[in-house]
Amino acid sequence: MKAHPLKPAIRLQVQNFFNLFRPGDTFKTEDIIKFCKRRMGITAIYSDTILRYTRELRKEGAISYEIKCRHSRIVTVI
């Protein structure tokens, strides 16, 4: 799969979003999607793209979180 041209900018905004939280804080996945779109000034980006790069950052160890409930999409920072 070819990388999205805005990948570095999206990843930066995901990290900026996580910097607003402390371990134990929770948020919904929609919150990170809205944050990235608003900060980048774009709406024409798939939510799944943002979430994919969020998972990628977690895999690399740049951010740490767990999803408590997939159905309600609640994320806990660890």
N, C-alpha and C positions, 0 to 999 in steps of 0.2 A: 504494500500500500504506500502510495506517495504521501509524504508529509504535507500537511496543510501549510500554505505560505505564511500564515500568521502564527505558526506553532510557537516560536520563541516568545512572542507577545502574549499569547494565551497562557503559556506556562508561567510567565512572570506574574500575570494577574492572579493566577491560582495561588502562587506563593504569597503574593501580597494579601490575598484574602485570608489565608491561613495565619499570617502574621498578626491578624486582628484578634485571634483567639488564643486561649490558654488550654492546657490539658483539662479535660472534663467538660469543656464547653460543647454545646451541640448546635447544629443548624440543619436545615433541610437542603437537599441537593439543588432545589430551585434557587436558593440564596446565592450559591456560588455561580450559577449560570447567569443570574441577573447582574451580579457584581461584575463579572467579566465583560458581559455585553455593554453595560453602562460605562465602565472604565475605558473600554476600547472604542466606544462610540459607534458600535455596529450592532445590528440585529440579525443580519443575514449570515449566521453561523449556527450550525446544528448544536443542540444541547449535548448530544452524544460526543461530539468532538471535544468539548470542554471537559466532560466527565472522563473521556479516554485519557486526556493529558493529565488529569488529576490522578487517575490510577497509575499512570506512568511515573509521575513524581513520587508516589508512595512506594512503588516498586524500587525506585532508585534510592529511597531513603531520605528524600528532600522534605517530605511532609509525612505526618503520621496520623492515621485516623482509622476508625472502624465504623462499619455500618451496623447499627443496633437493630434496625428494622427495615428490611428492603421494601416492604409494602408501603410504609409511610415515608421512606427515603430519609430517615434521620441519621445524621452523621455525628459521631463523637470524636473530638480531637483527643489524641493520646500522646 
